[in-house]
Structures are given as C-alpha cells and as structure tokens.
C-alpha cells in the first residue's frame, strides 16, 4: 500500500469572515438552534435550489455530514447536498434593499436570475 501525503486537498467550503459573523449572529438570536445549514433540493427554474435552514440539535447532524465549527458558530451540509456544493464559497452581502448569503458554486453549470436556483 502506498500512502501519498503531498496531494493537495480540496477545500470543501470557503466561508468568508462576514458570512461566519452573520451565521453566529443568527445562532445567538436563535440560541435554541445548533447550526446553520445549506440544503440542496430539486426544483427551481434551473433544476436545483438552495435552502437555508437551522439544524435543531447535534443529533440531527449525520455521521457523513460536513460540519464546520468556529468560536461561536456552526455550519452543516448534509452528505447528499455535498455532492452538489463541494468547493463553494459563501459570502454575506449587505445591500440597501436587503441582505443575503451569496453562494458561488463552482459545480454550477446554469443558474437563474433569483440566485437561489442552479443546474449541474
């Protein structure tokens, strides 16, 4: 058996500091929730859509789910959704008429104007 130790590892997610700060604020406001999660569901005008939700408790995190923790926050993506969003960058955008998480997904081959729907 050969073990290769110098292979580059793909970063599963890049969550900007502002996005982490916003997730932490949301979890403080909803202190009965365990984490923020990004779920991929079928639907939307491009085939798949993003859905942001709370994870109720640590028991709701699967053994194969992606979990990223920092000082006062947690982010989870379920095992199936990871197939569609690995390598994604998450940014918190603050604008005059609304603020939101922006998802830059390198796996996406199509998207729609709403920013919530994508195709692979």
Secondary structure, DSSP 8 states (H G I E B T S, - for coil): -----------SEEE-HHHHHHHHHHHHHTTT--EEEEEEEE-STTSEEEEEEEE--GGGS-TTSEEEEETTEEEEE-HHHHHHHTTEEEEEEEETTEEEEEEE-TT-SEE-TTSSEEE-
